[in-house]
C-alpha cells in the first residue's frame, strides 16, 4: 500500500462538474493498493499518517500532527501510484489491485482513518474520473509505502 500525503490549506474533488468533497487545512491523501496489502498495512499507514508532525507550532517548526491542529482529511484512490515505468513509455499498472480487492481495502482504509482520527474523512469516488484541486501548503509532500517502512 502506497500513499502520497500533501499538507494542504484546501483541497477538493470534483466529479462531473459537481464538488463531491472538500476540506480546509489538513491532509490530502492519495492511496494506491496492491493485491498483497493487508489490514496490517492499513493500520500502520493510518497511524503513521495522523501522527506525522508536519504542521507548524508557534515557532514555525513542523512539530504538530493533523490531530493536534484538528485538521481535515481527504482520501482519493489512485491506482497509478503503482505504475511501473521501467520498460517503454507506457506505464504498466500490473501491481495495482483489481477493483474487487481494492474497493473493500479502500473502504477499510477510510474507516480505520476515521476511527483513529475520531472524525469524518472525506473521499473521492473509487474508479471515477475525478478532478482533484489543492493548495499544497509549504509545499509539504510525503510518500510512504507500507512494504518499505524505512521509505
C-alpha positions as CSV (number, residue, x, y, z in Angstrom):
1,X,0.0,0.0,0.0
2,X,1.4,3.3,-1.0
3,X,0.3,6.8,-0.1
4,X,1.2,10.3,-1.1
5,X,0.3,12.8,1.6
6,X,0.1,16.5,0.9
7,X,-0.3,19.2,3.6
8,X,-2.9,21.5,2.2
9,X,-4.7,24.7,3.1
10,X,-7.6,23.4,1.0
11,X,-8.4,20.6,-1.3
12,X,-11.4,19.3,-3.3
13,X,-12.6,16.5,-5.5
14,X,-15.0,17.3,-8.4
15,X,-16.9,14.8,-10.4
16,X,-18.9,15.8,-13.5
17,X,-18.6,19.4,-12.6
18,X,-20.0,18.8,-9.1
19,X,-17.9,19.1,-5.9
20,X,-18.1,15.8,-4.2
21,X,-15.8,16.6,-1.2
22,X,-13.7,19.5,0.0
23,X,-11.5,20.2,3.0
24,X,-9.7,23.2,4.5
25,X,-6.4,22.9,6.4
26,X,-5.4,19.2,6.7
27,X,-4.1,16.3,4.6
28,X,-4.9,15.3,1.1
29,X,-4.0,11.5,0.8
30,X,-3.7,9.7,-2.5
31,X,-3.9,5.9,-1.9
32,X,-2.6,3.1,-4.1
33,X,-3.5,-0.5,-3.3
34,X,-1.8,-3.8,-4.3
35,X,-3.2,-7.4,-4.1
36,X,-0.6,-8.2,-1.3
37,X,-1.9,-5.4,1.0
38,X,-3.4,-6.4,4.4
39,X,-5.2,-4.9,7.4
40,X,-1.7,-4.5,9.0
41,X,-0.7,-2.2,6.1
42,X,-3.9,-0.1,6.7
43,X,-3.3,0.1,10.4
44,X,0.4,1.1,10.0
45,X,-0.2,3.7,7.4
46,X,-3.2,5.3,9.1
47,X,-1.4,5.5,12.4
48,X,1.7,7.0,10.8
49,X,-0.3,9.5,8.8
50,X,-2.3,11.0,11.6
51,X,0.8,11.3,13.8
52,X,3.1,12.8,11.3
53,X,4.4,16.1,12.7
54,X,4.2,18.2,9.6
55,X,2.2,21.3,10.8
56,X,3.9,24.3,12.3
57,X,3.9,25.1,16.0
58,X,4.1,28.6,17.5
59,X,7.8,28.9,16.5
60,X,7.1,27.8,12.9
61,X,8.7,24.4,13.4
62,X,6.9,21.3,11.9
63,X,6.0,19.8,15.3
64,X,2.2,19.2,15.1
65,X,0.2,16.5,13.6
66,X,-3.1,16.7,11.8
67,X,-4.8,15.6,15.0
68,X,-3.0,18.4,17.0
69,X,-4.4,21.1,14.7
70,X,-7.8,19.4,14.3
71,X,-7.2,19.3,10.6
72,X,-9.3,17.7,8.0
73,X,-8.6,14.6,5.9
74,X,-9.4,13.8,2.2
75,X,-8.6,10.3,0.7
76,X,-8.6,9.6,-3.0
77,X,-7.8,6.3,-4.6
78,X,-5.1,6.4,-7.2
79,X,-4.0,3.1,-8.8
80,X,-1.4,5.0,-10.8
81,X,0.8,5.1,-7.7
82,X,1.8,1.6,-8.5
83,X,2.9,2.4,-12.1
84,X,5.9,0.6,-13.4
85,X,7.8,2.8,-15.9
86,X,10.9,0.7,-16.4
87,X,10.1,-0.5,-19.8
88,X,8.9,1.7,-22.7
89,X,6.9,4.8,-22.4
90,X,3.5,3.4,-21.5
91,X,3.3,2.7,-17.7
92,X,2.2,-0.7,-16.6
93,X,-0.3,-1.0,-13.8
94,X,0.0,-4.7,-13.2
95,X,0.9,-4.2,-9.5
96,X,-2.3,-2.2,-8.8
97,X,-5.0,-4.3,-7.3
98,X,-8.2,-5.0,-9.2
99,X,-11.4,-3.4,-8.0
100,X,-12.8,-6.5,-6.3
101,X,-9.9,-6.3,-3.9
102,X,-9.1,-2.6,-3.8
103,X,-12.5,-1.2,-3.2
104,X,-13.0,-3.1,0.1
105,X,-9.4,-2.2,1.1
106,X,-10.0,1.5,0.2
107,X,-13.2,1.5,2.3
108,X,-11.3,-0.2,5.2
109,X,-8.6,2.4,5.0
110,X,-11.0,5.2,5.2
111,X,-13.0,3.6,8.1
112,X,-9.8,3.0,10.1
113,X,-8.6,6.5,9.5
114,X,-11.9,7.8,10.7
115,X,-11.7,5.6,13.8
116,X,-8.2,6.8,14.9
117,X,-8.8,10.4,13.8
118,X,-12.2,10.5,15.5
119,X,-13.7,12.5,12.7
120,X,-15.2,12.1,9.2
121,X,-12.8,11.5,6.4
122,X,-13.8,13.0,3.1
123,X,-13.3,10.9,-0.1
124,X,-13.3,10.8,-3.8
125,X,-15.3,8.2,-5.7
126,X,-13.5,5.0,-6.5
127,X,-12.9,4.2,-10.2
128,X,-14.3,7.5,-11.4
129,X,-12.6,10.3,-13.4
130,X,-12.1,13.0,-10.8
131,X,-10.6,16.5,-10.8
132,X,-8.6,17.0,-7.7
133,X,-7.7,20.5,-6.8
134,X,-5.5,21.5,-3.9
135,X,-3.3,24.2,-2.5
136,X,-0.2,22.4,-1.2
137,X,0.9,24.3,1.9
138,X,4.6,24.6,2.2
139,X,4.9,22.7,-0.1
140,X,4.9,19.6,2.0
141,X,4.6,16.2,0.3
142,X,5.4,12.9,2.0
143,X,5.4,9.4,0.3
144,X,5.0,6.3,2.3
145,X,4.9,2.6,1.3
146,X,3.8,0.0,3.8
147,X,6.2,-2.5,2.2
148,X,9.2,-0.2,2.9
149,X,8.7,1.2,6.4
150,X,12.1,2.9,6.1
151,X,11.0,4.7,2.9
